[in-house]
Each structure stands twice: as C-alpha cells, then as structure tokens.
Amino acid sequence: MSDLVVLGIDGGGTKTRCVAINGEGEVLASCTVASTNINAVPHDAVRERLGEAIVTVLSQAGVTPEAVTAIGLGMSGVGRPADAAMVRGWIGEMLPGVMALVDNDAVAALASGTGGDLYGLVIISGTGMIVLGIDSTGKRRRAGGWGPIRGDPGGGFSIGMAILQAITAAVDGSGPTTLLTERVLHHLGLAEPQALIGWAYGQAGWAHIAGLAPLAERCAKQDDEVAFSILAWAADGLAQRAGAVIRGLGLENATFPIVLAGGNLRPGLLRSLLTARLEELAPNADVTAPYLEAAVGAALLALKQYWRQSGGVS
C-alpha cells in the first residue's frame, strides 16, 4: 500500500498545513500556506490557498494529481453542511474523482492524538477554544468554538484579555499589583501602561491579544498570584465545557482518550490545572497530547475512510 498517495490539510485561523502520506502513513512531503478559515478569509482566497498547498505538496512529493487516492481536510469554519459541500466542490475541481473528507479542524486534532481513530475528546486552546467529543457510536457533541467575541473562556484571546484587565485594575488601584504589568510592557516595547490603549486599538484581528497568553505562564512560575488566578480561571472554563461534552455523551465512567491540543495546552501550569480537573470529571480517561501533526491526522482519517469504502482493512 506504499504506492497510495493521500493528502491531509489542517486549515487553521493562522496558517494551513498540507501533507502527503503513503498507504503506510509515512509522510512524503509537507508545506505551509496562509489561513483558510472561511469565516475570516474571502472564499476566493481560501480556494486559491488550498490549490497552492496541494500543488506545492505534490511537487515536493514528486507525484502527479492523478496519483492521489484521497484527501482529508480539517478546516476552521466548516461546521455547517453547506460550507463543507462548498469545500468539497473546490477539491472536486482540483482533484477530479478523488475521495474528499471535509470536517472541522477539531476532528483532525482529535485524530492527531488517536492515530486516526474518531473516538474520545479533544480540547483545543489556541486563539479561541473548542471541545469536541465523539462516542463509540459516532455520536458527536461540542462546546465552545463560538469565537473570541462571544467569549470562548480558556482560549488565548480570553486569557490575553484577562491579562490586560488585570493590568488596568492594578494601575487604577482597584486590583492587586502584578508582574504582568512589567512583562507585558516589555514584551510589547511600550513605556507605560497608558500606551496599551493605542496598541490595543491599533491592531487588527484577535491574534495580537491572544499572543499575550504565554506571559501568564511565565509570571505564574514566579509566584505571581494574579497570573495564577487567570490560568486557574482559564482551566475552569475549559473543564466546564469538557464536562458538558462528557456528560452529554455519557462518558463519565468510560475509558477514552482526551487529547489536549493548541499552543496554550503545551506542558505548563494551564495544562496541569486542566488535567487535574479532567481526572475528576472522567477518572478512567487517558489525558494525552497529539503525537502526530494535525494535517497527518486528517490524512489518516481519509486513508481509513478509503480503506473502508474499498473493502480493505481499516
């Protein structure tokens, strides 16, 4: 099966990764293009970027489009059937006759921690956050993923906003002093807290505020109580939504994987606080991290679907 070629795409809000694998799951080539979130990027640009990713990775792998058997796409913003159908239509034009599996990027993130199996929970904390669960029958339930403007507590934007609010409270004298003030000003190259006003209003999008989130980890390591409380609040927000998904799927006493993904859930205090909460919510669950790139997870999903449809072994 090493002669099979399957593509996988992880389309996020910041960047898009594309990989080509063979039938044994070995990565043949990979590339990165700009964001393909259809809620944030014009559709023409998304289509162009997907085409760029496919052409580039096939060129690097030294294969033609005719060699592609299947493609899996895990993309931000394709939660509605109409959006997924639109993306499948684009792929049908680029790769005629190729089986295309299009789903939310959280599905690819789950597969990256399970080797392509769709069972368990994935908790993602990046710019935003989302929890997705799939039980043994394929039933799905999700929480979060509403976008920064609606909250998404436990995501990077919400953590960054909490940091800014803590700084303004400290400067006003309505809250405790915190190392975050000095750290954030140094990080942004600003001379005084009042300069944060111009900085905040002068930026576009959500990523600039979400980019402050790692500073909470650094200050908490220096025993800053304000930073610690922000991370504890974020862990609580993520755990509450994970609990809703776990209960909704009846997994409280089941054995299943919980994959912690996204830049804010790398090893650190937030991850440790969240893990402790998850052990209370689902004591038999296995809390783990992705061991594959999400784009590879998407490719494996497509590969397994191809095996099932062709009557092979999945």
Sequence and secondary structure as in RCSB ss.txt:
>XXXX:A:sequence
MSDLVVLGIDGGGTKTRCVAINGEGEVLASCTVASTNINAVPHDAVRERLGEAIVTVLSQAGVTPEAVTAIGLGM
SGVGRPADAAMVRGWIGEMLPGVMALVDNDAVAALASGTGGDLYGLVIISGTGMIVLGIDSTGKRRRAGGWGPIR
GDPGGGFSIGMAILQAITAAVDGSGPTTLLTERVLHHLGLAEPQALIGWAYGQAGWAHIAGLAPLAERCAKQDDE
VAFSILAWAADGLAQRAGAVIRGLGLENATFPIVLAGGNLRPGLLRSLLTARLEELAPNADVTAPYLEAAVGAAL
LALKQYWRQSGGVS
>XXXX:A:secstr
 TT EEEEEEE SSEEEEEEEETT  EEEEEEEE   TTTS HHHHHHHHHHHHHHHHHHHT  GGGEEEEEEEE
TT  SHHHHHHHHHHHHHHSTT EEEEEEHHHHHHHHHHTS   EEEEEESSSEEEEEE TT  EEEEE S GGG
  TTSHHHHHHHHHHHHHHHHHTSS   HHHHHHHHHHT SSTTHHHHHHHT  SSHHHHTTHHHHHHHHTTT H
HHHHHHHHHHHHHHHHHHHHHHHTT TT   EEEEESGGGSSSHHHHHHHHHHHHH TT EEE   S HHHHHHH
HHHHHHHHHHT   
